[in-house]
Protein backbone atom coordinates (compact mmCIF):
# COMPACT_ATOMS: atom_id res chain seq x y z
CA UNK A 1 0.00 0.00 0.00
CA UNK A 2 2.92 2.34 0.63
CA UNK A 3 4.09 2.19 -2.97
CA UNK A 4 0.57 2.93 -4.23
CA UNK A 5 0.45 5.93 -1.92
CA UNK A 6 3.70 7.31 -3.33
CA UNK A 7 2.62 6.66 -6.93
CA UNK A 8 -0.71 8.45 -6.43
CA UNK A 9 1.11 11.17 -4.50
CA UNK A 10 3.62 11.84 -7.27
CA UNK A 11 0.99 11.83 -10.01
CA UNK A 12 -1.28 14.06 -7.90
CA UNK A 13 1.69 16.32 -7.07
CA UNK A 14 2.35 16.75 -10.80
CA UNK A 15 -1.26 17.78 -11.48
CA UNK A 16 -1.40 20.00 -8.37
CA UNK A 17 1.71 21.89 -9.47
CA UNK A 18 0.27 22.39 -12.95
CA UNK A 19 -2.96 23.57 -11.29
CA UNK A 20 -1.05 26.40 -9.60
CA UNK A 21 -0.38 27.99 -13.00
CA UNK A 22 -2.93 30.75 -13.68
CA UNK A 23 -5.79 29.62 -15.94
CA UNK A 24 -4.91 25.94 -15.37
CA UNK A 25 -6.58 25.59 -11.97
CA UNK A 26 -9.14 23.18 -13.41
CA UNK A 27 -6.40 20.52 -13.38
CA UNK A 28 -6.83 20.43 -9.60
CA UNK A 29 -10.09 18.56 -10.21
CA UNK A 30 -7.84 15.69 -11.37
CA UNK A 31 -5.21 16.17 -8.66
CA UNK A 32 -7.54 16.18 -5.64
CA UNK A 33 -9.14 12.73 -6.23
CA UNK A 34 -5.72 11.20 -6.95
CA UNK A 35 -4.30 12.68 -3.77
CA UNK A 36 -7.28 11.48 -1.73
CA UNK A 37 -6.72 7.94 -3.04
CA UNK A 38 -3.02 8.21 -2.23
CA UNK A 39 -3.84 9.47 1.25
CA UNK A 40 -6.21 6.55 1.84
CA UNK A 41 -3.63 4.02 0.63
CA UNK A 42 -0.97 5.69 2.78
CA UNK A 43 -3.12 5.57 5.91
CA UNK A 44 -3.94 1.92 5.25
CA UNK A 45 -0.21 1.25 4.81
CA UNK A 46 0.64 3.02 8.07
CA UNK A 47 -2.07 1.20 10.02
CA UNK A 48 -1.06 -2.19 8.62
CA UNK A 49 1.23 -4.68 10.32
CA UNK A 50 4.21 -3.72 8.16
CA UNK A 51 4.62 0.02 8.57
CA UNK A 52 6.90 1.19 5.78
CA UNK A 53 8.67 4.44 5.09
CA UNK A 54 6.99 4.52 1.67
CA UNK A 55 3.55 4.63 3.28
CA UNK A 56 4.59 7.47 5.59
CA UNK A 57 6.25 9.42 2.77
CA UNK A 58 3.26 8.90 0.46
CA UNK A 59 0.85 10.02 3.16
CA UNK A 60 2.85 13.20 3.81
CA UNK A 61 3.12 14.02 0.09
CA UNK A 62 -0.59 13.40 -0.48
CA UNK A 63 -1.71 15.37 2.59
CA UNK A 64 0.48 18.37 1.76
CA UNK A 65 -0.49 18.65 -1.88
CA UNK A 66 -4.12 17.81 -1.13
CA UNK A 67 -4.20 20.88 1.10
CA UNK A 68 -2.59 23.00 -1.62
CA UNK A 69 -5.03 21.69 -4.27
CA UNK A 70 -8.11 22.26 -2.12
CA UNK A 71 -7.00 25.80 -1.23
CA UNK A 72 -6.38 26.54 -4.92
CA UNK A 73 -9.84 25.24 -5.82
CA UNK A 74 -11.44 27.35 -3.08
CA UNK A 75 -9.64 30.50 -4.21
CA UNK A 76 -10.57 29.86 -7.84
CA UNK A 77 -14.21 29.24 -6.92
CA UNK A 78 -14.35 32.45 -4.89
CA UNK A 79 -12.85 34.44 -7.76
CA UNK A 80 -15.33 32.99 -10.25
CA UNK A 81 -18.25 33.74 -7.92
CA UNK A 82 -17.06 37.34 -7.56
CA UNK A 83 -16.62 37.68 -11.32
CA UNK A 84 -20.22 36.59 -11.95
CA UNK A 85 -21.77 39.24 -9.69
CA UNK A 86 -23.97 41.77 -11.52
CA UNK A 87 -21.98 44.77 -10.26
CA UNK A 88 -18.79 43.26 -11.68
CA UNK A 89 -20.43 42.80 -15.06
CA UNK A 90 -21.74 46.39 -14.97
CA UNK A 91 -18.24 47.68 -14.19
CA UNK A 92 -16.93 45.68 -17.13
CA UNK A 93 -19.51 47.24 -19.46
CA UNK A 94 -18.69 50.73 -18.14
CA UNK A 95 -14.97 50.13 -18.61
CA UNK A 96 -15.59 48.87 -22.13
CA UNK A 97 -17.61 51.98 -22.95
CA UNK A 98 -14.90 54.23 -21.50
CA UNK A 99 -12.25 52.46 -23.54
CA UNK A 100 -14.36 52.84 -26.68
CA UNK A 101 -14.70 56.60 -26.00
CA UNK A 102 -10.95 56.88 -25.46
CA UNK A 103 -10.30 55.00 -28.69
CA UNK A 104 -12.64 57.32 -30.62
CA UNK A 105 -10.96 60.44 -29.18
CA UNK A 106 -7.50 59.10 -30.01
CA UNK A 107 -8.63 58.38 -33.56
CA UNK A 108 -9.98 61.91 -33.88
CA UNK A 109 -6.71 63.34 -32.55
CA UNK A 110 -4.75 61.18 -34.95
CA UNK A 111 -6.87 62.35 -37.87
CA UNK A 112 -6.39 66.02 -36.84
CA UNK A 113 -2.62 65.58 -36.61
CA UNK A 114 -2.42 63.80 -39.97
CA UNK A 115 -4.41 66.47 -41.83
CA UNK A 116 -2.11 69.30 -40.72
MDAnalysis code that builds the backbone (N, CA, C; Angstrom):
import MDAnalysis as mda
import numpy as np

u = mda.Universe.empty(348, n_residues=116, atom_resindex=np.repeat(np.arange(116), 3), trajectory=True)
u.add_TopologyAttr("name", ["N", "CA", "C"] * 116)
u.add_TopologyAttr("resid", np.arange(1, 117))
u.add_TopologyAttr("resname", ["UNK", "UNK", "UNK", "UNK", "UNK", "UNK", "UNK", "UNK", "UNK", "UNK", "UNK", "UNK", "UNK", "UNK", "UNK", "UNK", "UNK", "UNK", "UNK", "UNK", "UNK", "UNK", "UNK", "UNK", "UNK", "UNK", "UNK", "UNK", "UNK", "UNK", "UNK", "UNK", "UNK", "UNK", "UNK", "UNK", "UNK", "UNK", "UNK", "UNK", "UNK", "UNK", "UNK", "UNK", "UNK", "UNK", "UNK", "UNK", "UNK", "UNK", "UNK", "UNK", "UNK", "UNK", "UNK", "UNK", "UNK", "UNK", "UNK", "UNK", "UNK", "UNK", "UNK", "UNK", "UNK", "UNK", "UNK", "UNK", "UNK", "UNK", "UNK", "UNK", "UNK", "UNK", "UNK", "UNK", "UNK", "UNK", "UNK", "UNK", "UNK", "UNK", "UNK", "UNK", "UNK", "UNK", "UNK", "UNK", "UNK", "UNK", "UNK", "UNK", "UNK", "UNK", "UNK", "UNK", "UNK", "UNK", "UNK", "UNK", "UNK", "UNK", "UNK", "UNK", "UNK", "UNK", "UNK", "UNK", "UNK", "UNK", "UNK", "UNK", "UNK", "UNK", "UNK", "UNK"])
u.atoms.positions = np.array([
    [0.814, -1.206, 0.000],
    [0.000, 0.000, 0.000],
    [0.852, 1.262, 0.000],
    [2.047, 1.175, 0.563],
    [2.922, 2.337, 0.632],
    [3.366, 2.800, -0.743],
    [3.665, 1.833, -1.624],
    [4.094, 2.185, -2.973],
    [2.951, 2.845, -3.735],
    [1.731, 2.334, -3.567],
    [0.567, 2.933, -4.225],
    [0.366, 4.359, -3.743],
    [0.597, 4.589, -2.472],
    [0.452, 5.930, -1.915],
    [1.450, 6.892, -2.550],
    [2.685, 6.452, -2.704],
    [3.699, 7.308, -3.329],
    [3.387, 7.545, -4.798],
    [2.948, 6.509, -5.507],
    [2.624, 6.660, -6.932],
    [1.483, 7.664, -7.101],
    [0.391, 7.492, -6.354],
    [-0.715, 8.449, -6.434],
    [-0.265, 9.833, -5.987],
    [0.608, 9.886, -4.985],
    [1.107, 11.169, -4.495],
    [1.914, 11.903, -5.543],
    [2.788, 11.198, -6.247],
    [3.622, 11.840, -7.267],
    [2.783, 12.278, -8.456],
    [1.855, 11.445, -8.889],
    [0.985, 11.830, -10.006],
    [0.106, 13.013, -9.591],
    [-0.465, 12.957, -8.395],
    [-1.280, 14.063, -7.897],
    [-0.464, 15.326, -7.706],
    [0.778, 15.190, -7.240],
    [1.685, 16.324, -7.073],
    [1.923, 17.003, -8.417],
    [2.146, 16.209, -9.456],
    [2.346, 16.751, -10.802],
    [1.144, 17.589, -11.237],
    [-0.058, 17.044, -11.075],
    [-1.260, 17.777, -11.476],
    [-1.502, 18.995, -10.580],
    [-1.209, 18.874, -9.290],
    [-1.405, 20.002, -8.371],
    [-0.459, 21.152, -8.712],
    [0.769, 20.832, -9.091],
    [1.708, 21.889, -9.470],
    [1.284, 22.566, -10.768],
    [0.790, 21.789, -11.720],
    [0.267, 22.388, -12.954],
    [-0.949, 23.253, -12.628],
    [-1.765, 22.823, -11.682],
    [-2.956, 23.572, -11.292],
    [-2.652, 24.906, -10.634],
    [-1.419, 25.114, -10.187],
    [-1.047, 26.400, -9.603],
    [-0.793, 27.464, -10.665],
    [-0.602, 27.049, -11.909],
    [-0.376, 27.995, -12.999],
    [-1.701, 28.702, -13.285],
    [-1.686, 30.035, -13.392],
    [-2.928, 30.750, -13.683],
    [-3.606, 30.199, -14.945],
    [-4.906, 30.117, -14.888],
    [-5.790, 29.616, -15.939],
    [-5.729, 28.095, -16.117],
    [-4.949, 27.398, -15.304],
    [-4.910, 25.937, -15.368],
    [-5.387, 25.308, -14.062],
    [-6.105, 26.070, -13.255],
    [-6.582, 25.588, -11.970],
    [-7.564, 24.436, -12.075],
    [-8.177, 24.264, -13.225],
    [-9.145, 23.182, -13.406],
    [-8.462, 21.817, -13.286],
    [-7.155, 21.767, -13.485],
    [-6.398, 20.519, -13.377],
    [-6.450, 19.994, -11.946],
    [-6.717, 20.873, -10.987],
    [-6.827, 20.427, -9.599],
    [-8.004, 19.477, -9.400],
    [-8.988, 19.503, -10.298],
    [-10.090, 18.555, -10.211],
    [-9.610, 17.144, -10.531],
    [-8.463, 17.002, -11.159],
    [-7.845, 15.695, -11.369],
    [-6.933, 15.367, -10.184],
    [-6.196, 16.378, -9.718],
    [-5.209, 16.168, -8.655],
    [-5.862, 15.758, -7.335],
    [-6.936, 16.423, -6.966],
    [-7.538, 16.181, -5.641],
    [-8.005, 14.731, -5.474],
    [-8.751, 14.144, -6.420],
    [-9.138, 12.733, -6.226],
    [-7.937, 11.778, -6.174],
    [-6.914, 12.043, -6.991],
    [-5.723, 11.196, -6.948],
    [-5.028, 11.294, -5.597],
    [-4.950, 12.493, -5.064],
    [-4.302, 12.684, -3.773],
    [-5.115, 12.072, -2.635],
    [-6.433, 12.124, -2.752],
    [-7.278, 11.483, -1.735],
    [-7.051, 9.973, -1.752],
    [-7.001, 9.381, -2.944],
    [-6.720, 7.942, -3.040],
    [-5.349, 7.616, -2.452],
    [-4.359, 8.428, -2.778],
    [-3.024, 8.209, -2.226],
    [-3.004, 8.335, -0.722],
    [-3.759, 9.291, -0.197],
    [-3.837, 9.470, 1.251],
    [-4.489, 8.253, 1.912],
    [-5.540, 7.741, 1.305],
    [-6.214, 6.547, 1.843],
    [-5.266, 5.350, 1.836],
    [-4.584, 5.136, 0.699],
    [-3.633, 4.022, 0.633],
    [-2.500, 4.198, 1.633],
    [-2.035, 5.431, 1.820],
    [-0.974, 5.690, 2.784],
    [-1.404, 5.412, 4.208],
    [-2.612, 5.817, 4.558],
    [-3.124, 5.566, 5.913],
    [-3.306, 4.075, 6.149],
    [-3.811, 3.371, 5.133],
    [-3.942, 1.915, 5.246],
    [-2.568, 1.285, 5.430],
    [-1.562, 1.776, 4.684],
    [-0.207, 1.247, 4.807],
    [0.406, 1.523, 6.168],
    [0.113, 2.691, 6.738],
    [0.642, 3.024, 8.065],
    [-0.026, 2.177, 9.139],
    [-1.329, 1.961, 8.996],
    [-2.069, 1.205, 10.020],
    [-1.858, -0.301, 9.911],
    [-1.282, -0.754, 8.800],
    [-1.062, -2.192, 8.616],
    [0.036, -2.716, 9.521],
    [0.222, -4.036, 9.458],
    [1.229, -4.682, 10.315],
    [2.650, -4.276, 9.929],
    [2.878, -4.106, 8.628],
    [4.212, -3.725, 8.156],
    [4.212, -2.225, 7.834],
    [4.554, -1.424, 8.788],
    [4.621, 0.022, 8.575],
    [5.902, 0.313, 7.787],
    [5.739, 0.923, 6.625],
    [6.903, 1.195, 5.784],
    [7.123, 2.701, 5.651],
    [8.351, 3.030, 5.322],
    [8.672, 4.437, 5.092],
    [7.955, 4.974, 3.868],
    [7.697, 4.101, 2.884],
    [6.993, 4.515, 1.674],
    [5.565, 4.960, 1.997],
    [4.920, 4.257, 2.901],
    [3.553, 4.626, 3.284],
    [3.543, 5.973, 3.999],
    [4.518, 6.191, 4.859],
    [4.589, 7.467, 5.589],
    [4.899, 8.606, 4.622],
    [5.885, 8.388, 3.741],
    [6.249, 9.422, 2.772],
    [5.084, 9.729, 1.832],
    [4.413, 8.691, 1.346],
    [3.264, 8.899, 0.460],
    [2.137, 9.645, 1.146],
    [1.897, 9.333, 2.402],
    [0.849, 10.018, 3.163],
    [1.187, 11.495, 3.332],
    [2.446, 11.800, 3.632],
    [2.850, 13.195, 3.811],
    [2.735, 13.963, 2.499],
    [3.212, 13.364, 1.405],
    [3.119, 14.017, 0.093],
    [1.663, 14.280, -0.266],
    [0.824, 13.266, -0.111],
    [-0.591, 13.404, -0.478],
    [-1.298, 14.441, 0.390],
    [-1.042, 14.424, 1.688],
    [-1.709, 15.370, 2.588],
    [-1.295, 16.804, 2.274],
    [-0.012, 17.026, 2.036],
    [0.485, 18.374, 1.764],
    [-0.096, 18.924, 0.469],
    [-0.010, 18.151, -0.597],
    [-0.491, 18.654, -1.885],
    [-2.005, 18.603, -2.001],
    [-2.662, 17.771, -1.197],
    [-4.121, 17.814, -1.130],
    [-4.564, 19.149, -0.535],
    [-3.893, 19.580, 0.499],
    [-4.196, 20.876, 1.104],
    [-3.988, 22.007, 0.098],
    [-2.875, 21.972, -0.619],
    [-2.593, 23.003, -1.625],
    [-3.657, 22.980, -2.723],
    [-4.024, 21.798, -3.211],
    [-5.028, 21.692, -4.270],
    [-6.398, 22.177, -3.833],
    [-6.793, 21.839, -2.612],
    [-8.107, 22.260, -2.115],
    [-8.140, 23.780, -1.917],
    [-7.060, 24.337, -1.396],
    [-7.005, 25.803, -1.230],
    [-7.074, 26.485, -2.584],
    [-6.358, 25.954, -3.573],
    [-6.376, 26.544, -4.918],
    [-7.777, 26.460, -5.521],
    [-8.468, 25.358, -5.324],
    [-9.840, 25.243, -5.825],
    [-10.773, 26.232, -5.124],
    [-10.594, 26.405, -3.829],
    [-11.439, 27.345, -3.083],
    [-11.202, 28.770, -3.542],
    [-9.950, 29.137, -3.741],
    [-9.635, 30.496, -4.208],
    [-10.204, 30.722, -5.605],
    [-10.031, 29.741, -6.482],
    [-10.572, 29.864, -7.838],
    [-12.085, 29.953, -7.850],
    [-12.750, 29.185, -6.995],
    [-14.212, 29.237, -6.919],
    [-14.692, 30.588, -6.417],
    [-13.994, 31.131, -5.425],
    [-14.351, 32.451, -4.893],
    [-14.180, 33.525, -5.963],
    [-13.094, 33.450, -6.715],
    [-12.853, 34.437, -7.763],
    [-13.918, 34.348, -8.852],
    [-14.308, 33.147, -9.214],
    [-15.332, 32.988, -10.247],
    [-16.686, 33.493, -9.755],
    [-16.988, 33.247, -8.479],
    [-18.251, 33.737, -7.920],
    [-18.267, 35.265, -7.901],
    [-17.141, 35.875, -7.559],
    [-17.063, 37.338, -7.557],
    [-17.168, 37.905, -8.973],
    [-16.595, 37.206, -9.936],
    [-16.623, 37.682, -11.322],
    [-18.029, 37.627, -11.913],
    [-18.874, 36.752, -11.398],
    [-20.216, 36.587, -11.947],
    [-21.243, 37.515, -11.300],
    [-20.830, 38.324, -10.336],
    [-21.773, 39.239, -9.687],
    [-22.211, 40.320, -10.671],
    [-23.470, 40.758, -10.584],
    [-23.967, 41.769, -11.519],
    [-23.170, 43.075, -11.493],
    [-22.731, 43.519, -10.307],
    [-21.981, 44.775, -10.259],
    [-20.630, 44.655, -10.961],
    [-20.046, 43.465, -10.966],
    [-18.790, 43.260, -11.680],
    [-19.015, 43.343, -13.182],
    [-20.108, 42.762, -13.641],
    [-20.435, 42.798, -15.057],
    [-20.737, 44.232, -15.491],
    [-21.448, 44.988, -14.652],
    [-21.737, 46.390, -14.967],
    [-20.452, 47.207, -15.055],
    [-19.529, 46.978, -14.139],
    [-18.242, 47.680, -14.192],
    [-17.496, 47.335, -15.475],
    [-17.592, 46.091, -15.900],
    [-16.935, 45.681, -17.132],
    [-17.536, 46.411, -18.332],
    [-18.859, 46.500, -18.374],
    [-19.508, 47.239, -19.461],
    [-19.120, 48.712, -19.436],
    [-19.080, 49.319, -18.245],
    [-18.689, 50.726, -18.137],
    [-17.252, 50.929, -18.598],
    [-16.376, 50.031, -18.203],
    [-14.974, 50.130, -18.613],
    [-14.848, 49.978, -20.118],
    [-15.626, 49.065, -20.686],
    [-15.592, 48.870, -22.133],
    [-16.066, 50.125, -22.852],
    [-17.119, 50.746, -22.346],
    [-17.614, 51.979, -22.955],
    [-16.583, 53.102, -22.825],
    [-15.932, 53.208, -21.680],
    [-14.898, 54.228, -21.495],
    [-13.725, 54.005, -22.445],
    [-13.340, 52.762, -22.621],
    [-12.249, 52.463, -23.545],
    [-12.640, 52.764, -24.984],
    [-13.887, 52.522, -25.329],
    [-14.356, 52.838, -26.684],
    [-14.328, 54.346, -26.906],
    [-14.762, 55.135, -25.907],
    [-14.696, 56.597, -26.000],
    [-13.258, 57.069, -26.151],
    [-12.359, 56.516, -25.379],
    [-10.950, 56.875, -25.463],
    [-10.397, 56.547, -26.841],
    [-10.756, 55.397, -27.369],
    [-10.300, 54.998, -28.694],
    [-10.807, 55.971, -29.759],
    [-12.074, 56.369, -29.651],
    [-12.639, 57.320, -30.615],
    [-11.930, 58.664, -30.540],
    [-11.651, 59.152, -29.330],
    [-10.962, 60.436, -29.175],
    [-9.532, 60.371, -29.711],
    [-8.850, 59.256, -29.480],
    [-7.497, 59.103, -30.008],
    [-7.504, 59.045, -31.536],
    [-8.506, 58.399, -32.101],
    [-8.628, 58.377, -33.562],
    [-8.881, 59.771, -34.117],
    [-9.728, 60.537, -33.451],
    [-9.978, 61.913, -33.880],
    [-8.708, 62.755, -33.798],
    [-7.967, 62.613, -32.711],
    [-6.715, 63.341, -32.547],
    [-5.710, 62.932, -33.618],
    [-5.643, 61.658, -33.904],
    [-4.746, 61.178, -34.947],
    [-5.123, 61.756, -36.305],
    [-6.414, 61.790, -36.601],
    [-6.871, 62.352, -37.870],
    [-6.541, 63.840, -37.959],
    [-6.709, 64.566, -36.835],
    [-6.389, 66.022, -36.842],
    [-4.891, 66.234, -37.076],
    [-4.062, 65.434, -36.454],
    [-2.624, 65.582, -36.607],
    [-2.154, 65.198, -38.019],
    [-2.807, 64.227, -38.623],
    [-2.423, 63.796, -39.971],
    [-2.877, 64.777, -41.038],
    [-3.932, 65.508, -40.808],
    [-4.415, 66.466, -41.827],
    [-3.576, 67.728, -41.844],
    [-2.907, 68.063, -40.778],
    [-2.107, 69.303, -40.720],
    [-0.732, 69.082, -41.205],
])
